[in-house]
Amino acid sequence: MGAHGAVASFLFDEAKVAAVLENWQTADIDPKLRAMLAFLEKMALRPDELDAAALQQVLAAGVTPAGVRDAAYVCAMFSTITRLADALVWDVPDSFASSRVSLVKFGYRLPPGL
């Protein structure tokens, strides 16, 4: 599952996280999350489909502009890191999932003082 899935399972119901990872389109999730995941899927896999209408669908579902911005930043960061890891054949150890505690505590930012 990796660190990010471990964070989700730590914060949310593990069965729900598994259902989202299996198929977010059919998982029993909040409509705001479903709209945001649809937007992020386009952003990551079909960026040519990302337009003002796609943004309006997310906003109409109740996601705030700040929420869209934050999710887009995280998606862009993960996409970049994944592409680098694939290109440079980085090995991510299974123990990376243990970083979930830090991710929960500090979020996706550097801890204070770094």
WOKANOR-V461620 format. One record per residue. PHI is phi in radians with two decimals (NA if undefined). OMEGA is omega in whole degrees, 0 to 359 (NA if undefined). D_FIRST is the distance of its C-alpha to the first C-alpha in Angstrom with 1 decimal. Layout:
PHI/OMEGA/D_FIRST + PHI/OMEGA/D_FIRST
This chain:
NA/179/0.0 + 1.46/185/3.8 + -1.10/185/6.9 + -1.27/173/7.5 + -1.16/178/5.2 + -1.15/176/6.4 + -1.09/180/9.7 + -1.04/180/9.9 + -1.19/178/9.4 + -1.23/184/11.9 + -1.59/186/14.2 + -2.21/178/14.1 + -1.03/184/14.4 + -1.05/179/11.2 + -1.13/179/12.9 + -1.18/178/13.6 + -1.08/179/10.2 + -1.07/179/9.3 + -1.13/179/12.7 + -1.15/179/12.2 + -1.14/178/9.2 + -1.22/180/11.5 + -2.89/183/14.6 + -1.11/182/15.3 + -1.26/181/19.0 + -1.93/180/19.5 + -1.16/179/17.3 + -1.41/183/19.6 + -2.29/178/19.2 + -1.03/179/21.8 + -1.00/178/23.8 + -1.13/179/23.4 + -1.15/179/19.6 + -1.06/179/20.1 + -1.12/181/22.8 + -1.17/178/20.7 + -1.13/177/17.8 + -1.09/178/20.7 + -1.08/181/22.1 + -1.16/177/19.0 + -1.10/177/18.5 + -1.08/182/22.1 + -1.04/184/21.8 + -1.43/189/19.0 + -1.91/183/20.2 + -2.43/186/23.8 + -1.05/178/25.3 + -1.17/178/28.8 + -1.60/182/28.3 + -1.43/182/27.6 + -2.52/181/30.9 + -1.04/180/32.7 + -1.13/178/32.4 + -1.10/177/28.5 + -1.13/181/28.8 + -1.09/177/31.4 + -1.09/180/29.2 + -1.19/180/26.6 + -1.12/179/29.4 + -1.14/178/31.2 + -1.33/178/28.1 + 1.88/176/28.6 + -1.35/181/26.2 + -1.34/175/28.2 + -0.98/178/29.0 + -1.13/178/27.4 + -1.13/177/24.1 + -1.11/181/24.2 + -1.04/182/25.0 + -1.09/179/22.2 + -1.12/179/19.6 + -1.14/177/21.3 + -1.07/180/21.3 + -1.11/179/17.5 + -1.07/180/17.0 + -1.10/180/19.6 + -1.12/180/18.2 + -1.11/179/14.7 + -1.08/179/16.6 + -1.14/181/18.9 + -1.10/179/16.4 + -1.10/179/14.5 + -1.13/176/17.9 + -1.11/180/19.2 + -1.06/179/16.3 + -1.17/183/17.0 + -1.18/184/20.7 + -1.72/178/21.0 + 0.91/176/18.6 + -1.27/176/16.8 + -1.70/177/14.8 + -1.78/183/11.7 + -1.19/177/11.6 + -1.01/181/9.0 + -1.17/178/11.1 + -1.03/179/10.1 + -1.06/179/7.7 + -1.19/179/11.2 + -1.28/181/12.4 + -1.02/180/11.3 + -1.11/178/14.9 + -1.15/180/16.5 + -1.13/178/14.7 + -1.19/184/15.8 + -1.22/187/19.2 + -1.83/185/20.1 + 1.30/182/18.1 + -1.66/176/17.6 + -2.59/179/21.0 + -1.26/176/22.6 + -1.10/178/23.8 + -0.96/178/27.5 + 1.60/179/29.7 + -1.79/NA/27.6
